[in-house]
Amino acid sequence: MTSARTRRIAKEVADIHNDDTSHIKASPVGNGDDLTHLKGSFHGPPGTPYEGGNYIIDVKIPNEYPFRPPIMKFDTKVWHPNVSSQTGAICLDTLSSAWSPVLTIKSALLSLQSLLSTPEPKDPQDAEVAGMLTRNPKEFERVAHEWAVRYAGAPKKDSAEGSGGAKAETKEQKQKRSKEEEAAERAAMYGGYNEQMINRFVWMGFDLDRVVSAFEYVGIDPNDGEEYELEEAYIGDITARLLGEP
């Protein structure tokens, strides 16, 4: 019998394959039977030294997924303060302390793509890269782009292209857009309901989609995403719906 974990991973991979807009990819390694080991990929973000590169991510799914995050590392070598230039290990709170069962493989890959736009030298995985970014940002950009060309297949750029101010503006816009898109995606995932209210049932082991569907079936008021106390009768109706009871 297929486990709930395997069904969820299969659904997430199918959703990624059906998404033609994000250009995020993920597929099982080898013959495709083992859904616990995937290879993901995404393009380097525009306006960064990584632009035009294709970055491969090794993804291993733990037995406790989705209650523990997927284990990810860069297969493609990348010059970035939050990624080891030697092993591809990643320092990102989404893959550790900030992980939530409602997040997905796709959202984790999107977070990695966003990380390329917003390096954090104060919380580094690679001290050498972080030191270069802090002391000499132009040299950091030069080396990061050189690695993108060499290892990720990015096109070479004329060193005179653009200005530092223009690049900084592009990064700020990209960061703002990324946060807005992430907020909109999370709101859509929760069907407009307050996250904490939905999570109380998710943490009981029910899939997020089923919980949202149960809230809608019972007729729970989204209340503009604000949290409020559910009446016991509503809690019972939601639970019965999730358990398949009439």
N, C-alpha and C positions, 0 to 999 in steps of 0.2 A: 504493500500500500504506500502510495506517495505521501511523504510527510508534508505538513503545512509549510515548513521551511523550504523544501524543494519546490513546492507549488509557487511560493512567493518569488523565489529566485527566477524561476522560469517565466513568471509574469513580468518581472522587472526587465529581464533580457528581451522579452517580446516587445515591451513598451519602448525600449531603446531602439530596437530595429524598426519600429513603426513611426519613430519620430524623425521627420525629414528636416526639421528646422535647427536643432541644436548642434548637429554634426558630431554628436557623441556616439561612440560605438562600443560594444561589448559582446564578446562571443566566448563560448567554452573553449578551453585549450584541447588540442588533440582531436579525437573523433567526435566530440560534442556530447558524450554521455555524462561527463562529470561536470555538474553545474557548480561545484565548489571551487573550481579554479578557472578563472576567466582572464582574458586579455582585453583591456579597455584602451580607448584612444580618443584624442581630441586634438584640435588645431591650436597652435599658439595664438594668443589674443592679439588683435590689431593694436597698433600703437605701442608695442613692447618689443624688446630685442628678440622675442621668441616668435614673432609674427611670421606666418607661413610655414612653420615647422609642424611636423606630425609627431605627437608624443604618445608612446606606448606605456601603458600602466599594467603591472602585474596585480591581479586581484584574487585574493584567497578568502573564502567565506568560512568563518568559524562555525562550529556546531551550534553555538548559542545565538547565531544570527536570527532575527534582527535586534536582539537585545544586547549584542556586542557588535562593534563596527567591523566592516570588512578590513582585511589587512592589505594595504596597498603600498606599492613602491614603484618608482620610475624605472622602467627598463631602458628607456632612452636617456642617455647622459644629458644633464641639464646643469647650467651654471646659475644657481639660485640659492640664496642664504638659508631657505627653509627646506632644502633638499640636499642630501649628501651627494657630493660630486663623485664619491667613490662607490657607494652602494645603492644609491637611489632612495634611501630611507627618507621619510617625510615627517616634518614637524607641522602638524595642523590639528587644531582642537576639534574640528569636525570628525576626525578619525580617532579621537580619544575621549577627552572629558566632555565635549559638547555633542557627542553622538546621541541620537534619539531613535527609538524603534520606528518612528514615522519617516525617518530619512531613508533614502534608497541608494542603490549603486549609482544610478544616474546622478542624483543630487551630490553624491560624494565626488564623482568625476567632474561635475560642474564646479565644485568648490576647489578642486585642484587646478582647473583651468583658470579660475578667478585668482588663485594664489600666485600664478605667474604674473598677473597684473599688479598685485599688491604685496610685494616682498616685505617681510618683517625682520630686519636685521637685529632687532633687540631680542628676538626669541629664535635664535638660529639653530639649524641642524648642522650647518657647515660654517664654522667660525672663520675660516679663511675667506670664503665668499662674502660673509657678512662684513668682515673687516674692510674688504675692498669696496663694497657698496657704501660704507660709511665714510671712508677716507677719500675715495676717488670714484664718484658715481659714473663719470664718463668712461673710465677704464672698465668699470664693471659692465656697462652696457656694451662696450666693444667686445669683451670676452664672451659675454652671454650670447651676443649675436653670432660670434665666431663659432661657438659650440652649437648654436641652433642650425647654422649652415652645415657644419661638419657631421653632426649626429642626428639631426631631425629633418634634414632635407630642406631647410628654409632657403629662399632665394637670397643672394647677396644684395646688400644695400650700399649705395654710395654713402660714404662717411659724411658727405655734406648735406644729405637729406635731412630736412626738418631742423628745428632748433630745440634747445633744451626746454625753453618755455612751452613750446608747442607740445612736446612730449609729455611734460608734467601735466598740462591741461588735459591731454588725451587720457592719461592714467586716472586723473581725478574723475573725469566724466565716466570712464569705464567702471571705476569702483562704485560710483553712485548708481549707475545703471544696473550693475551686478546686484547691489543690495536691494534695489527696487524690484528687480526681477525675482530675486530669491523670496522677498516678502510676498509678492503676488503669487508665486508658486506654492508657498506654504499655505496661504489663505485658501487657494483653490483646493489643495489637498485636504483641508479640514472642512470644506464645504461652507465656509463662512462662520463656522462655529468656533467657540473659544477652545484653544489648544488643550488647556488643562482639563476641561470637561470631557473632551474626546479621549484624551490620554488615560483617564481613569479606567476606561474600558480596554484601550489598547494594551495597557500594562497587565491586564488580566489574561492576555494572550490572543485577543481577537485582532484580525487584520484591520488596518485603518479604514479601508474602503467599506468594509462591512459595518463598522461602527458608524461612519457617516451616513450610510444608507439606512441603518436602523434609526438614527436620530430623525432623518427625513420621513421615514415611514410612520414613526410615532407622532410626528408633527411638533417636534421640539423647536421653540423659537430661537433663531440664531442670535438675537439680541445684539446685532452689530458686532459680533465677536467678543462681547463682554461676558465675563464669568458671572454666573449666578447659581444659586442652590436649586438643584432639581428636586421635585417632589418625589416621595418614595414610590408612588404609583407609576410615575414616568420611568423611574429607574427599573422597576419591575418589568414594565412593558419593553423597554430597550433590551434588557437581559434576556427576556423570553424570545424576542425577535432574533437575537444573536445565537441563541441556543436552538433555534428552529422550532420553538414551541408555537402552537396556534394562539 
